[in-house]
Amino acid sequence: DRGRRTAGGAWAAMGTLITKIVFQPPEPTYTKDPNLIWLRTTENEVIPAFFIDRDAKFTLLFSHGNAEDLGMIIQYFREVSHILEVNIFAYEYTGYGMSSGEPNETAFYADIEAAFKYLRDIIGIPWQEVVLYGRSIGSGPSIHLATKTAVRAMVLQSPLLSIYRVAFQSRITLPGDMFPNVDRIGEVNCPVYVVHGTKDEIIPFWHAEDLVRNCRNGIAYPPYVVENGGHNNLEIVARKPFYDRFSRFLEWLDKESISEELILQANASNF
């Protein structure tokens, strides 16, 4: 028993060290632009966000990857909003870009919660029109939010099962692990569309396979496997089919009835 406690403490200490390694905010690529939206989180941090409004049916709530910030993605999403005919709401993580604070797992969850509440309560986008879109580490906050409140759907690009499963190729959730997506995906009620490359050099392809396998029955939309796709180049390797398949998913979503489980989640949520 004592040995187990010692081992648990060692893993928790490892978690603190991993936190410093995991979160890799780049040097900010933008300044405090007056056009940015500023949000206060429940962790009392202030984070910026941007909203691209095309008056479209669906709004993608985007959670970006690790070594990027809003300045690196805004131009790309102006193009994506046009290609996919969607609105885009993208927020910054605590400790990244022009945000206050230091990045950590709890802060990331507070960040997406603040973004969703602003989208719903201030801009006025109902949950039935919100599609979460998490890339890489952004799969963590996206899955977290989908377990807390109803959203119409979720797209996960190059997602991870958990941080330790990336760092140590572990197959179980260890003490101190972060973003335990594999343990939470089974609580998600909305349709889930996963995209991953077979040659991902950072998050192995089996992470996507296991996530899809752990979805509840009828939740996982057919995943898109990008042959020879790496971690950061799926759009370049796949080219047009990447956007065609994304569009098809959104078209399917528009016609598909909302499940009873999702409606029950929406009615039960006090989020």
C-alpha positions as CSV (number, residue, x, y, z in Angstrom):
1,D,0.0,0.0,0.0
2,R,2.8,2.3,0.9
3,G,4.6,1.4,-2.3
4,R,1.4,2.2,-4.3
5,R,1.3,5.6,-2.6
6,T,4.9,6.3,-3.4
7,A,4.4,5.3,-7.0
8,G,1.3,7.5,-7.2
9,G,3.2,10.5,-5.8
10,A,6.0,9.9,-8.3
11,W,3.5,10.0,-11.2
12,A,1.8,13.1,-9.8
13,A,5.3,14.8,-9.6
14,M,5.9,13.7,-13.1
15,G,2.6,15.3,-14.1
16,T,3.9,18.7,-12.8
17,L,7.0,18.3,-14.9
18,I,5.0,17.2,-17.9
19,T,2.8,20.3,-17.6
20,K,5.9,22.4,-18.3
21,I,6.9,20.2,-21.3
22,V,3.4,19.7,-22.7
23,F,2.3,23.3,-23.1
24,Q,4.4,25.1,-25.7
25,P,3.0,28.5,-26.4
26,P,4.9,30.2,-29.3
27,E,6.1,33.8,-29.0
28,P,2.9,35.8,-29.6
29,T,2.2,36.4,-33.3
30,Y,-0.3,39.2,-32.8
31,T,-1.0,42.2,-30.6
32,K,-4.0,43.4,-28.6
33,D,-6.1,44.2,-31.6
34,P,-9.3,46.2,-30.7
35,N,-11.3,43.9,-33.0
36,L,-10.6,40.9,-30.7
37,I,-13.3,39.7,-28.3
38,W,-12.0,39.6,-24.6
39,L,-13.4,36.9,-22.3
40,R,-13.0,36.4,-18.6
41,T,-12.8,32.7,-17.5
42,T,-13.9,31.1,-14.2
43,E,-10.2,30.8,-13.4
44,N,-10.1,34.6,-13.5
45,E,-7.9,34.8,-16.6
46,V,-8.6,37.0,-19.6
47,I,-8.4,35.5,-23.1
48,P,-9.0,36.9,-26.5
49,A,-11.2,35.3,-29.2
50,F,-12.4,36.2,-32.7
51,F,-15.7,35.6,-34.5
52,I,-16.0,35.2,-38.3
53,D,-19.7,35.7,-39.0
54,R,-21.0,34.5,-42.4
55,D,-24.6,34.3,-41.2
56,A,-24.2,30.5,-41.8
57,K,-26.2,27.6,-40.3
58,F,-23.4,26.1,-38.3
59,T,-20.7,27.8,-36.1
60,L,-17.4,25.9,-35.6
61,L,-16.0,26.5,-32.1
62,F,-12.3,26.0,-32.7
63,S,-9.7,24.8,-30.2
64,H,-6.3,25.2,-31.7
65,G,-3.2,23.0,-31.5
66,N,-0.3,23.3,-29.1
67,A,2.5,25.3,-30.8
68,E,0.2,28.0,-32.3
69,D,-1.9,31.0,-31.3
70,L,-4.8,33.0,-32.8
71,G,-2.5,35.1,-35.0
72,M,-1.3,32.0,-36.8
73,I,-4.8,30.8,-37.7
74,I,-7.0,33.8,-38.3
75,Q,-6.2,34.1,-42.1
76,Y,-6.6,30.4,-42.6
77,F,-10.0,30.4,-41.0
78,R,-11.2,33.3,-43.1
79,E,-10.6,31.0,-46.0
80,V,-12.1,27.9,-44.2
81,S,-15.3,29.8,-43.3
82,H,-15.7,30.5,-47.0
83,I,-14.9,27.0,-48.2
84,L,-17.2,25.3,-45.7
85,E,-19.8,28.0,-45.5
86,V,-19.6,28.2,-41.7
87,N,-19.2,30.8,-39.0
88,I,-16.0,30.4,-36.9
89,F,-15.4,31.2,-33.3
90,A,-11.8,30.7,-32.1
91,Y,-10.5,31.4,-28.7
92,E,-7.0,31.6,-27.2
93,Y,-5.7,29.4,-24.4
94,T,-4.6,30.8,-21.0
95,G,-0.9,31.6,-21.3
96,Y,-0.9,31.7,-25.1
97,G,-0.8,34.8,-27.3
98,M,-2.3,37.8,-25.6
99,S,-4.0,35.8,-22.8
100,S,-3.1,36.3,-19.1
101,G,-1.9,33.5,-16.8
102,E,0.0,30.2,-17.2
103,P,-1.2,27.3,-19.3
104,N,-2.6,24.2,-17.5
105,E,-5.3,21.6,-18.1
106,T,-7.9,23.2,-15.8
107,A,-7.4,26.6,-17.4
108,F,-7.9,25.1,-20.9
109,Y,-11.3,23.7,-19.7
110,A,-12.3,27.1,-18.3
111,D,-11.2,28.7,-21.6
112,I,-13.5,26.7,-23.8
113,E,-16.4,27.1,-21.3
114,A,-16.0,30.9,-21.5
115,A,-15.9,30.7,-25.3
116,F,-19.0,28.6,-25.5
117,K,-21.0,30.7,-23.0
118,Y,-20.1,33.9,-25.0
119,L,-21.1,32.2,-28.2
120,R,-24.4,31.0,-26.7
121,D,-25.4,33.9,-24.4
122,I,-23.9,37.0,-26.0
123,I,-23.8,36.3,-29.7
124,G,-26.9,34.1,-29.4
125,I,-25.9,30.9,-31.2
126,P,-28.1,28.0,-29.9
127,W,-26.3,24.8,-29.0
128,Q,-28.1,23.1,-31.9
129,E,-25.9,25.1,-34.3
130,V,-22.5,24.8,-32.5
131,V,-20.0,22.2,-33.8
132,L,-16.9,21.8,-31.7
133,Y,-13.7,21.5,-33.7
134,G,-10.6,20.5,-31.8
135,R,-7.2,20.0,-33.4
136,S,-4.5,18.0,-31.6
137,I,-4.4,19.1,-27.9
138,G,-7.6,21.0,-28.7
139,S,-9.3,17.7,-28.7
140,G,-9.0,17.8,-24.8
141,P,-11.1,20.9,-24.2
142,S,-13.5,20.0,-27.0
143,I,-14.3,16.5,-25.5
144,H,-14.5,18.1,-22.0
145,L,-17.2,20.6,-23.1
146,A,-19.2,17.9,-25.0
147,T,-19.5,15.9,-21.8
148,K,-20.7,19.0,-19.9
149,T,-23.2,20.4,-22.2
150,A,-25.1,19.6,-25.4
151,V,-23.6,20.7,-28.7
152,R,-24.7,19.7,-32.2
153,A,-21.5,17.8,-33.1
154,M,-17.8,17.5,-32.7
155,V,-14.9,17.3,-35.2
156,L,-11.6,16.0,-33.8
157,Q,-8.5,16.4,-36.0
158,S,-5.4,14.5,-35.0
159,P,-6.8,13.9,-31.5
160,L,-5.0,12.3,-28.6
161,L,-6.2,9.7,-26.1
162,S,-4.3,11.4,-23.2
163,I,-1.0,13.1,-22.7
164,Y,0.8,10.2,-21.1
165,R,-0.4,7.9,-23.9
166,V,1.5,10.3,-26.3
167,A,4.6,10.8,-24.1
168,F,5.1,7.3,-22.9
169,Q,3.0,5.2,-25.3
170,S,1.1,4.1,-22.2
171,R,-2.1,2.2,-22.7
172,I,-3.7,3.1,-19.4
173,T,-4.6,6.3,-17.6
174,L,-1.9,6.9,-15.0
175,P,-2.0,9.4,-12.0
176,G,-1.1,12.9,-13.2
177,D,-2.2,12.2,-16.7
178,M,-3.9,15.1,-18.6
179,F,-6.7,15.3,-21.1
180,P,-7.9,11.7,-20.6
181,N,-10.0,11.8,-23.7
182,V,-10.3,8.1,-24.0
183,D,-12.0,7.9,-20.6
184,R,-14.5,10.7,-21.5
185,I,-15.4,10.1,-25.1
186,G,-18.0,7.5,-24.0
187,E,-19.9,10.2,-22.2
188,V,-20.3,12.2,-25.4
189,N,-23.8,12.2,-26.9
190,C,-23.3,14.3,-30.1
191,P,-22.0,12.9,-33.5
192,V,-18.2,12.7,-33.6
193,Y,-16.2,13.0,-36.8
194,V,-12.5,12.1,-36.4
195,V,-9.8,12.9,-39.0
196,H,-6.2,11.6,-38.6
197,G,-3.2,10.9,-40.7
198,T,-1.6,7.4,-40.9
199,K,2.0,8.9,-40.7
200,D,1.3,11.2,-37.7
201,E,4.7,11.6,-36.1
202,I,3.5,13.2,-32.9
203,I,0.2,11.5,-32.0
204,P,0.1,8.0,-33.5
205,F,-2.8,7.0,-35.7
206,W,-4.0,4.4,-33.1
207,H,-5.1,7.2,-30.9
208,A,-7.8,8.1,-33.4
209,E,-8.8,4.4,-33.8
210,D,-9.1,3.9,-30.0
211,L,-11.2,7.1,-29.6
212,V,-13.6,6.0,-32.3
213,R,-13.8,2.5,-30.7
214,N,-14.7,4.1,-27.4
215,C,-17.5,6.2,-28.7
216,R,-21.0,5.2,-27.7
217,N,-23.0,3.2,-30.3
218,G,-24.1,5.3,-33.2
219,I,-22.1,8.3,-32.2
220,A,-19.0,8.0,-34.4
221,Y,-19.5,9.3,-38.0
222,P,-17.2,7.4,-40.4
223,P,-13.7,8.7,-39.7
224,Y,-11.5,10.1,-42.4
225,V,-8.1,8.4,-42.6
226,V,-5.6,10.5,-44.5
227,E,-3.1,8.2,-46.1
228,N,0.5,9.4,-45.5
229,G,-0.9,12.4,-43.5
230,G,1.4,13.8,-40.8
231,H,0.4,15.8,-37.7
232,N,0.3,19.3,-39.1
233,N,-0.2,18.8,-42.8
234,L,-3.5,17.0,-43.3
235,E,-5.1,19.8,-45.3
236,I,-2.0,19.9,-47.6
237,V,-1.6,16.1,-48.1
238,A,-5.4,15.5,-48.6
239,R,-6.1,18.8,-50.4
240,K,-9.7,19.0,-51.7
241,P,-11.0,15.8,-50.2
242,F,-10.3,17.2,-46.7
243,Y,-12.8,20.0,-47.2
244,D,-15.2,17.9,-49.3
245,R,-15.5,15.3,-46.5
246,F,-15.9,18.0,-43.9
247,S,-18.6,19.6,-46.0
248,R,-20.4,16.3,-46.4
249,F,-20.4,15.8,-42.7
250,L,-22.0,19.2,-42.1
251,E,-24.5,18.5,-44.9
252,W,-25.4,15.1,-43.2
253,L,-25.6,16.9,-39.8
254,D,-28.1,19.4,-41.3
255,K,-30.4,16.6,-42.4
256,E,-29.9,14.3,-39.4
257,S,-32.4,14.4,-36.5
258,I,-31.0,15.4,-33.1
259,S,-30.9,12.3,-30.9
260,E,-33.1,11.9,-27.8
261,E,-30.0,11.5,-25.7
262,L,-28.7,14.8,-26.9
263,I,-32.0,16.5,-26.2
264,L,-32.0,14.9,-22.7
265,Q,-28.5,16.2,-22.1
266,A,-29.5,19.7,-23.1
267,N,-32.6,19.6,-20.8
268,A,-30.6,18.3,-17.9
269,S,-27.6,20.6,-18.3
270,N,-27.4,23.6,-15.9
271,F,-24.2,24.7,-17.7
